[in-house]
């Protein structure tokens, strides 16, 4: 039996090559992906505060180039504030070069805007898997939990406040008293926006400096 045809969460585009489902909090449903590069892109969208919601396999775009008409199913569509919708192509760089997709997608951008999208963007593994951004996003996204963590939250935030409101992750782990559960509690608070790294580009290891976040 074809797994894709038996699951209503999986669009038709994935039926020949379905890989998995990503549990999206923003979209409030599982997001299908065809390969790990698409899964990694979904992780980045899930972690990006500017992204309100997103979906995989939007309706194919009809466009023209070189006297020919094309019908292209792009990988993602995501929405930013101000009702801005972005159509996203997620491809391996080798595929981009082999099929000259960068040139073709530049030609498709005007049609995407005519169809109501703010832009059409191309993403490869070079942008998606840049470190430490992806590593940090994975740690935050996969540490989110629906349970109530009021006691752990109080321990971490009290330790931070007693330390002057700015502390390395390692020091906060030591001072909050949660022992083996400390790292998970801290990263979850970062994922929720209660804490944030002073420098968002650093890896979330013991040397990363943390402060209270913009979101409560």
N, C-alpha and C positions, 0 to 999 in steps of 0.2 A: 504493500500500500504506500502511496506517495504521502509523506508526512505533511507536505505543504497543502495539499488539497483537503486534508482532514482538519485543518486548523484555521478558523476564521480570522485569526490575527495575522495571517501570512498572506500578503498580496500576491497576485498572479506572477509578478516579476521573479519571485523567489522559488517558484515551483520546481524549476530544473536544478537549482543549486542552493537550496535553503541550508543555512548553517546553524542559526540559533535565534533566540529571542532575548532582547535586552530589557530588563525591568525598569521602565521609565517612570519616574515620579512626576516629571513635568507634563508628560503626555497622558498620565493616568491609565496606561495600558502597556502591554509589551510591544517593543519595537523590533521588527524582524531585520536581520542582517544576512547578507550573502557571504561575507568573509570577515576576517578579523580586522581588516583595515576599516570597514564600515562600523564594526562594533566599537573600535577605538574612537571613531568620529562621534558616535552616539555618546560615549563617555564624556567627550569634550563639550558637546552640546548640553548634556545634563549638568555639567559643572559650571557652565558659563552663566553668570548672573544676568547678562544682557539678553539671553535667549529665554523667551517666555514659554514657548512650546515648539515641538518639532514632530515630523513624521517621516517615515521612509516610503519610497516608491510613490511620489505624487503622480498625478495624471501626466501622461507623456506630453511633451512639448512639440508642437508642429511648427516647423520653421523651414526656411529656404536658403540655399547656398549653392553658388555655381550652376544655377539653372535647374537644380534638383530640389525636390521637397523631401524633408527629413521628418521622422517621427521618433523622438528620443525620450527614453524613460530614464530620468536622472535619479540619483540615489536618495537624496533628502530634500526636504523643504523645511525651513525653520522661520519662526516669527520673532521679530524684535519689537521693542517698544515703538509706539507711533504707527502700528499696523504695517510695519515694514516686513515684507516676506522675501526671503532669500532662497533661490533655487541652488542646490549644491550638487556638483559632480564630484564623486569620490573615486579616484582611480589610482592604480599603481603608476609610478613615473614611467616605467618601461612601456606600459600600455599607451600612455600619453604620447610618447615618442614614436612608437611603432605605427600608430594609426593617425598621427598628426592631429590629435584631439584638441590641443591648445588653440590651434588656428580655427578649427571648426566651432569650438565653443565660443570663441570671440565673436564669430559670425552669428551664433545663436542668441547672444546676449540681447540684441535689439528686439528679437521676437519674444524673449522672456519678459522684457519690460512692457511690451505691447499686451502681453497676456496678464499683466497685473503684478508681476514680481518687481521688487526694487532692484534686484541684481541677480546675475548668474555667476557663481564663483566655482573655481576649480581647486580641489584639495588633493594632494598626494601624500605619501608617507612622510615626505620631508617636513610638511607643515603639521600633519596630524601627530606624528610620533616624536616631535621635538621634545627634548627633555630640559628641565624637569616637569614641564607643563603636564604631559600625559601621565607621568608617574604620580604627581600630586593629585590630579583629577581622579585617577583610579582609586587612590587611597581614600579620598573623601567620599566618592560616590558609593563605593562598596562597603564603607563603614556605616552608612546611614541605617538606622534601625527605627521601626515604628513604636517601640516600647517607650515607656516613661523612664527617664534617666535623671530625675530631679536630684537624687542624692549624689550621684557622680558629678552632675553639672555643678552643684553647689561646692563640692570639694575642689574641683579644678578652678572655678572662678574665684573662690575665696583665696586659694593659694596664689593666683595671679595678682589679685588686688593687694594681698599682703606683701607681695614682692615688688610693689610699686607700679603694677599695671603693664609691665613689659618684662618678658622673661624668655629664655630659650626653651624650646620644647623639652630638652633634656632636664633642665632645672625644674620645670613645671611637673614633669613626671615624678621626680624625686620628692617634691614638696607636697603634692596633692594627696599622698597617702593611699592611692588606689593600687599600688604595686603592679601586678601583671595586667590589670585592666586599665592602667593609666593611659597608655598610648592610644588605645581604641577610643576611650572617652574624649581625649583631646582632639583627635582627628575628626570624630563625629561632630564636635562643637565647631571645628573649622568648616566642615561640610555644610553645617546649618547656618553659618555666617555669624555665630556668636563669638567666635575667635577668628583672627586672621593673621597671616604672616606679614611682618613689616615689609618684607620684600617678596611679592607674590611669585617671583621667578626662581626662588631657591627651592631645593628639595626639602620636603617636610621630614627632616631628620632631627637629631638632637641639637644641632647647631642653629636651626631655624628660630628666629626671634618672633615671638607672638605678642599680640595686643588684643584688646576687645575689638570685636568686629563692628561693622556698620549696621548689621542686622541683629536684633535682640534674640 
